[in-house]
């Protein structure tokens, strides 16, 4: 339900507690926590909010995956041209920047609340990403958008694909255990699935038990990924002239404007495939929107850290591809793995181990990248699922929507005494806000995340090649969440901007009107292409390269959304007519608590009450 439907009585000022609420509010929240019919969620304490570095690293860790190591080979195969390949990478960067501006605008405008202490509705940061924005765009029919996006995200918005990728590559780092090329043995296939399940279990436990440790580990992965790309760029530019690695550089042949566009592929399907590979390699720039409610000073840090992180990745990707072109001849790129050849022609020339084990080194790089993606997407996706559960549309919604203090429970033997439920000692309440709240984690949402990741991993057990399973699962997520929902988000922003006399979006949004329209237009076109292109059947050599039915990914993606539509129909049409819900309707009440941060309202806590009540009755 759209937050604009609610009015908040008070804008709370900082009153000494860690989250900026007075003792009366803390008592109300504490009482609600002991009420099983209500859900209480709170933002992390001030010292444990996501700062500039953490927001930057969340985006870096998600965006830099296996694509920059794996996709350049397929893109060169599809285009047959260095020039066209580089143009596609440039177009991908432009589309990514445009998409980033769209998500920043939404993130800094929605949701909006009416505060009695102010004359107009104001924006307050909230986690959830597209879930909030789609609910703002489409308010009727009731629960339609919540079900279509929410159920689809719960089913496919997990880290199963990256867990399979990590398992495949980490197994392949051992000689004689190739899970990437060819058809691996049944033993290796089983090993890959086992490692994937263990990885998902370990990462979910990490984020469920110790939030801060998960953030520190995520930040470490992000910095190491940056170092990996910087190493490739430095090695590439050191190869110019051929003196360092004692091999001739094909830079003059590959990058000369008069030669780089020669012999380009005449096959339109190849260009479509190449562009799809580029677009999906840039995915993940919207991750900060998923955890916006945990960001410190979000109006400043969210915008600047997001733009800096995305711009950094775009620049590094362009430079990495230039480094590939400096080192690896175009003809060799078309028929081999570009990143592996790069390692052979640089490190392999000065170190015999690198020359003999370039494949294992590349697999280690890709395993590290995949594991980083599992870590960050588990953290962010759990927050989205928690917001979805707050709408009451899922089974066991209250359990999924709550936060749990697992770390304090594990260490409870070192603490003594507590205030009985119903007795509110002001000193104890203030202390609890400072020492406990920041460690609470969405354990229920993480359990849902783990469960459906497990289901998907098990469902792919029959696929003989783990890399094919990864491609299918990742493709379904990219088609539904990344591309299809992105088109809806982009079109929605264009409608808000064009129909400004009715929507008054110019008064709500902090973004420039022209930049907003241009960014949304580019974003829609960039994502509409893969939505349509995946329905085009391949032909010739592209059909021979296909390892599964060409229509499988878009078909399953649409079937998932159709299932979500049926779920909505059942939820609003059948559930109110059966069992104990007969004659009732779902009512939701949100009671947010705000404090001022740098002169702006920031939501720091929320009480959500939802239940099935008799139609027409008041709900308190």
Secondary structure, DSSP 8 states (H G I E B T S, - for coil): --GGG-EES------SSTTS--HHHHHHHHHHHT-TTEEEEE---GGGSB-HHHHHHHHHHHHSSSHHHHHHHHHHHHH--HHHHHHHHHHHHHHHHHHHHHHHHHHTT-SEEEETTSSSEEE---S-THHHHHHHH---STTHHHHHHHHHHHHH-SSHHHHHHHHHHHHHTSTT--SSSS---HHHHHHHHHHHHHHHHHHHHHHHH-HHHHHHHHHHHHHHHHHHHHHHHHHHHHTTTSTTTTS---HHHHH-HHHHTTT----HHHHHHHHHHHHHHTTTTTHHHHTGGGBTTHHHHHHHHHHHHHHHHHHHHHHHHHHHHHHS-HHHHHHS-HHHHHHHHTGGGT-HHHHH-HHHHHHHHHHHHHHHHHHHHHHHHHHHHHHHHTTT-STTHHHHH--B-HHHHHTGGG------TT---HHHHHHHHHHTGGG-B-HHHHHHHHHHHHHHHHHTTT-S-HHHHHHHHHHHHIIIIIIIHHHHHHHHHHHHHHTHHHH-HHHH--S-HHHHHHHHHHHHHHHHHHHHHTTS---THHHHH--S-TTHHHHHHHHHHHHHHHHHHHHHHTGGGSGGGTTEEEEEEEEEEEEEETTEEEEEEEEEEEEEEETT----
